[in-house]
Amino acid sequence: MQPIVKREGLKRSRFHAKRKEVLATLPKYEARAVARFVRISPRKARAVINSIRGKNVSEAYTILEFSPKKAARLVYNVLKSAVANATNNFGLSEDNLYIAECYVNDGPRMKRVWPRGRGRADIIQKRMSHITVVVRDREKENAK
């Protein structure tokens, strides 16, 4: 939830500078990590992402650790990065963190030719994903 900053006749650049100053003074209680251009189909990655959404970080780690899917290893790394961002950049405690948002978006597709009979060709699309994980601090979120 963003605070409302009134424009009050300011030029656009001054308004945005003022808005950034206000946002910088707010307490931080969320951190994110994004892995882009990951070579896995978004459909396969979403199955893993849906299993950890809303869970505590420690619980999500165990789910991902024991999942046999390739996407679990990739999501584990993104989650680890988001937790590191939260602890190092914003000073949040790892014990209070939970996964507030996590989603997988389509990336670009590599197109490859697959020869078929009678001189024809099919196009194989090798899909990529952008994996995003957002973690929040439960205590600081409830305190605001």
Backbone bond lengths (Angstrom), bond angles and torsions (degrees), N, CA, C in turn:
res aa  C-N    CA-C-N  psi(-1)  N-CA   C-N-CA  omega(-1)  CA-C   N-CA-C  phi
1 M - - - 1.443 - - 1.526 108.63 -
2 Q 1.326 116.73 119.45 1.454 122.50 -175.76 1.522 109.82 -92.41
3 P 1.329 117.42 142.60 1.462 119.59 175.75 1.521 109.66 -72.64
4 I 1.307 115.48 151.64 1.457 120.86 -179.65 1.523 108.72 -90.06
5 V 1.324 116.09 123.07 1.464 122.41 177.28 1.515 106.65 -111.92
6 K 1.338 116.40 124.54 1.461 119.78 -178.27 1.515 110.56 -80.65
7 R 1.312 114.93 143.68 1.460 120.31 -175.42 1.520 111.52 -74.59
8 E 1.306 118.40 -42.64 1.464 125.11 174.93 1.524 113.62 50.03
9 G 1.313 117.87 44.86 1.453 122.10 175.07 1.520 115.12 74.15
10 L 1.315 118.26 12.21 1.464 120.71 179.18 1.518 110.84 -77.72
11 K 1.342 115.23 150.07 1.451 118.45 171.05 1.521 108.08 -64.83
12 R 1.323 115.83 160.65 1.456 120.48 -176.66 1.528 111.81 -58.15
13 S 1.326 117.03 -44.10 1.463 119.64 -177.46 1.527 111.21 -65.29
14 R 1.326 117.82 -41.23 1.468 121.34 178.45 1.533 110.71 -67.05
15 F 1.318 115.71 -38.64 1.465 120.43 179.50 1.528 110.60 -62.53
16 H 1.336 116.48 -45.90 1.460 119.60 -178.67 1.525 111.76 -69.26
17 A 1.324 116.67 -33.75 1.465 119.79 175.89 1.528 110.14 -64.17
18 K 1.328 116.29 -42.28 1.466 120.99 178.12 1.530 110.92 -64.55
19 R 1.325 115.60 -41.73 1.465 120.62 179.76 1.529 110.85 -63.06
20 K 1.329 116.77 -40.67 1.463 120.50 178.78 1.527 111.50 -65.70
21 E 1.336 116.99 -36.64 1.462 120.21 176.98 1.523 110.84 -63.28
22 V 1.333 115.95 -42.42 1.471 120.01 179.30 1.522 110.26 -65.05
23 L 1.324 117.45 -42.50 1.464 120.61 179.92 1.530 111.61 -65.88
24 A 1.323 117.55 -32.82 1.464 120.73 -179.61 1.519 111.67 -69.00
25 T 1.334 117.56 -27.18 1.468 120.10 -178.98 1.524 112.60 -81.80
26 L 1.325 117.64 -16.04 1.471 120.36 -178.59 1.521 110.68 -71.29
27 P 1.330 117.09 148.66 1.478 118.73 176.98 1.519 110.80 -69.59
28 K 1.311 116.20 139.71 1.461 121.44 -179.53 1.520 109.00 -93.38
29 Y 1.302 116.74 129.70 1.461 119.86 176.88 1.522 111.73 -135.77
30 E 1.327 116.92 15.56 1.456 118.99 176.19 1.522 110.21 -143.60
31 A 1.328 114.39 149.58 1.461 121.11 177.61 1.517 107.50 -139.44
32 R 1.321 115.57 154.34 1.458 119.85 -178.09 1.517 110.57 -134.66
33 A 1.332 114.09 160.91 1.460 121.35 173.03 1.524 107.05 -144.62
34 V 1.319 115.42 141.50 1.463 121.11 -178.65 1.524 108.95 -129.85
35 A 1.319 116.09 129.84 1.464 121.34 171.61 1.522 106.41 -108.44
36 R 1.321 116.18 118.82 1.460 119.91 -176.62 1.518 110.41 -107.01
37 F 1.315 115.45 152.27 1.461 124.12 176.35 1.531 112.00 59.00
38 V 1.317 116.00 43.79 1.461 121.33 178.51 1.525 107.87 -84.39
39 R 1.331 116.83 132.23 1.466 121.07 -174.68 1.523 111.79 -82.72
40 I 1.334 115.16 71.28 1.455 121.25 172.08 1.517 106.87 -149.61
41 S 1.305 115.47 148.40 1.455 120.11 179.71 1.535 109.98 -66.56
42 P 1.334 118.40 136.59 1.461 120.30 -179.88 1.531 112.61 -59.30
43 R 1.307 116.16 -33.06 1.465 119.97 -179.05 1.529 111.08 -64.12
44 K 1.331 116.47 -39.10 1.464 120.70 179.09 1.527 111.04 -71.60
45 A 1.330 116.44 -36.74 1.463 120.29 -178.76 1.528 111.25 -72.31
46 R 1.336 117.88 -32.51 1.465 120.56 -178.75 1.523 112.13 -64.89
47 A 1.325 117.21 -30.93 1.458 120.18 178.78 1.526 110.45 -62.18
48 V 1.324 116.99 -37.69 1.468 120.96 179.35 1.525 110.72 -76.82
49 I 1.327 116.24 -42.97 1.471 121.11 -178.50 1.530 110.90 -59.65
50 N 1.327 116.88 -40.86 1.462 120.23 -177.97 1.521 112.08 -64.80
51 S 1.324 117.74 -25.45 1.460 120.12 -177.80 1.529 112.81 -76.40
52 I 1.346 118.47 -18.02 1.465 119.83 -177.45 1.523 113.30 -110.23
53 R 1.304 118.91 -6.43 1.467 121.76 -175.76 1.532 110.67 -61.33
54 G 1.342 115.98 128.70 1.462 121.81 177.40 1.522 115.05 84.59
55 K 1.309 118.25 -3.34 1.463 121.56 -177.24 1.531 111.03 -87.42
56 N 1.329 115.95 161.94 1.462 120.97 172.15 1.524 108.61 -67.07
57 V 1.306 116.40 155.87 1.460 120.83 -176.20 1.527 111.17 -63.38
58 S 1.328 117.05 -42.00 1.470 119.46 -178.63 1.527 111.04 -64.69
59 E 1.322 116.34 -38.92 1.466 120.66 178.02 1.526 110.95 -67.20
60 A 1.332 116.27 -39.31 1.465 120.93 179.06 1.530 110.78 -65.49
61 Y 1.348 116.12 -38.79 1.462 119.40 177.26 1.526 111.08 -58.34
62 T 1.325 117.34 -45.01 1.471 119.59 -178.09 1.522 111.33 -67.79
63 I 1.329 117.44 -38.26 1.468 120.49 178.28 1.526 109.78 -61.56
64 L 1.327 116.40 -46.33 1.467 120.56 -177.54 1.524 111.85 -70.49
65 E 1.333 116.23 -34.49 1.458 120.06 -177.97 1.525 111.84 -64.25
66 F 1.332 116.53 -37.55 1.460 120.31 -175.31 1.524 113.77 -99.39
67 S 1.325 116.83 5.76 1.460 120.16 176.11 1.529 109.47 -82.70
68 P 1.336 117.89 134.30 1.466 119.58 -177.04 1.531 114.35 -81.58
69 K 1.315 118.20 -0.35 1.464 120.58 -173.67 1.523 112.12 -82.94
70 K 1.336 115.60 151.70 1.463 121.62 177.28 1.522 110.28 -64.54
71 A 1.317 116.63 -37.72 1.461 120.87 -178.49 1.518 111.30 -62.75
72 A 1.330 117.95 -29.67 1.459 120.94 -179.84 1.527 110.66 -62.96
73 R 1.322 117.02 -39.77 1.458 120.99 178.87 1.540 110.46 -65.38
74 L 1.325 116.52 -41.18 1.462 120.56 -179.53 1.528 111.42 -67.76
75 V 1.334 116.84 -43.31 1.463 121.22 179.79 1.526 110.42 -67.54
76 Y 1.336 116.57 -35.35 1.463 121.23 177.62 1.529 110.26 -57.86
77 N 1.324 116.63 -43.92 1.464 120.55 179.82 1.520 111.81 -65.82
78 V 1.329 117.42 -39.02 1.462 120.72 179.44 1.529 109.64 -67.53
79 L 1.334 116.80 -41.50 1.461 121.03 178.96 1.532 110.65 -63.48
80 K 1.324 115.98 -41.83 1.460 120.71 178.51 1.529 110.25 -61.16
81 S 1.320 116.81 -39.02 1.455 121.48 178.74 1.527 111.43 -67.72
82 A 1.333 117.45 -40.12 1.466 121.14 179.14 1.526 110.44 -64.94
83 V 1.322 116.84 -40.83 1.472 120.68 178.62 1.524 110.00 -66.43
84 A 1.333 117.48 -40.20 1.461 120.80 177.37 1.522 111.20 -63.54
85 N 1.334 117.05 -39.42 1.466 120.74 176.51 1.524 110.57 -62.05
86 A 1.331 116.72 -41.97 1.459 120.92 -178.25 1.521 111.33 -66.04
87 T 1.335 117.12 -43.09 1.467 119.42 -177.03 1.522 112.09 -76.03
88 N 1.327 118.00 -42.50 1.460 120.58 -175.68 1.523 113.45 -80.88
89 N 1.324 117.78 -42.61 1.464 120.57 -174.41 1.524 113.09 -84.93
90 F 1.339 117.25 -35.54 1.460 119.89 -173.08 1.520 113.39 -117.14
91 G 1.329 118.22 -1.76 1.457 121.42 176.67 1.514 114.44 67.99
92 L 1.321 117.72 28.83 1.466 120.65 179.35 1.526 109.62 -84.94
93 S 1.320 115.56 152.78 1.464 120.94 179.59 1.521 109.79 -85.05
94 E 1.314 116.95 134.27 1.470 121.22 -177.88 1.529 111.85 -66.41
95 D 1.343 116.97 -26.53 1.466 120.53 -177.49 1.529 112.55 -68.76
96 N 1.346 117.00 -28.78 1.466 120.67 -176.76 1.524 113.71 -93.36
97 L 1.320 117.77 -2.55 1.462 120.39 -174.15 1.518 111.94 -79.40
98 Y 1.329 114.87 144.75 1.454 121.57 171.71 1.520 108.69 -138.71
99 I 1.322 116.02 164.00 1.462 120.89 -177.22 1.523 108.20 -87.50
100 A 1.317 115.49 104.99 1.465 121.15 -177.10 1.524 111.01 -80.11
101 E 1.313 115.92 -45.69 1.462 120.97 179.49 1.520 108.23 -136.64
102 C 1.301 115.61 144.56 1.460 120.52 169.18 1.520 106.87 -156.44
103 Y 1.301 115.11 132.95 1.456 118.96 -178.60 1.513 109.96 -153.53
104 V 1.331 114.08 161.54 1.458 122.05 179.38 1.520 107.74 -124.08
105 N 1.315 116.36 124.48 1.462 121.63 176.27 1.522 109.93 -108.34
106 D 1.321 115.05 157.95 1.461 120.09 176.87 1.520 110.37 -69.09
107 G 1.305 115.68 139.46 1.453 121.43 170.82 1.521 107.82 -103.27
108 P 1.312 117.03 -168.79 1.466 118.89 175.99 1.519 110.76 -70.54
109 R 1.301 115.49 164.17 1.466 120.61 -179.75 1.516 109.46 -115.05
110 M 1.342 114.88 134.55 1.455 119.10 172.59 1.519 106.84 -86.85
111 K 1.302 116.63 129.01 1.468 119.86 -178.65 1.521 109.32 -104.99
112 R 1.308 115.28 128.39 1.453 121.44 -178.68 1.527 109.44 -126.55
113 V 1.317 116.56 150.71 1.469 121.26 -178.34 1.522 108.95 -95.88
114 W 1.328 114.99 136.49 1.464 122.43 -179.75 1.525 106.95 -121.25
115 P 1.341 117.87 112.45 1.465 119.18 -176.85 1.533 111.67 -67.50
116 R 1.320 115.22 140.10 1.465 121.46 178.68 1.529 108.44 -122.42
117 G 1.308 115.40 -178.76 1.462 119.95 -179.39 1.514 112.71 -67.79
118 R 1.345 115.86 157.34 1.470 124.19 176.42 1.525 113.00 60.26
119 G 1.326 117.01 29.99 1.460 120.43 174.77 1.515 115.47 77.70
120 R 1.319 116.47 9.43 1.473 118.35 178.86 1.521 109.40 -86.72
121 A 1.341 115.41 173.49 1.468 120.40 179.09 1.518 109.30 -144.98
122 D 1.329 115.93 142.88 1.462 122.40 172.00 1.525 107.85 -108.11
123 I 1.325 115.58 155.80 1.460 120.14 176.76 1.522 108.14 -104.08
124 I 1.326 115.53 125.07 1.459 121.17 174.30 1.516 107.47 -96.98
125 Q 1.324 116.73 132.35 1.457 121.31 178.48 1.519 108.67 -105.17
126 K 1.321 115.68 115.85 1.467 120.80 176.91 1.525 106.39 -95.36
127 R 1.305 115.60 112.51 1.460 120.79 -169.95 1.517 112.32 -87.05
128 M 1.345 114.45 151.43 1.463 121.92 175.58 1.520 108.85 -123.34
129 S 1.320 115.53 162.09 1.457 121.43 -177.09 1.522 110.76 -131.70
130 H 1.326 115.05 156.19 1.453 122.95 167.54 1.529 105.90 -115.88
131 I 1.333 117.84 115.29 1.465 122.29 -176.36 1.525 108.27 -103.12
132 T 1.345 116.91 126.70 1.457 122.55 -179.54 1.523 109.45 -122.68
133 V 1.338 116.18 133.12 1.464 121.98 176.46 1.523 107.77 -129.75
134 V 1.348 116.22 128.72 1.465 122.30 177.56 1.525 107.61 -118.13
135 V 1.336 116.36 124.99 1.468 120.59 177.05 1.527 108.77 -111.70
136 R 1.339 115.26 145.59 1.465 121.37 178.62 1.514 109.82 -129.23
137 D 1.309 114.85 157.04 1.460 122.78 176.54 1.521 107.89 -91.64
138 R 1.327 117.49 120.07 1.459 121.82 -177.06 1.521 112.28 -62.93
139 E 1.335 116.96 -44.32 1.461 120.14 -175.25 1.521 111.82 -68.37
140 K 1.326 117.93 -44.70 1.464 120.42 -179.31 1.521 111.49 -69.48
141 E 1.329 116.28 -31.74 1.470 119.59 178.67 1.518 111.05 -68.19
142 N 1.338 116.51 -40.36 1.463 119.96 179.43 1.515 112.08 -74.29
143 A 1.317 117.76 -25.40 1.475 121.58 -178.22 1.520 112.43 -75.61
144 K 1.327 118.74 -23.89 1.473 119.96 -174.49 1.477 114.18 -69.05
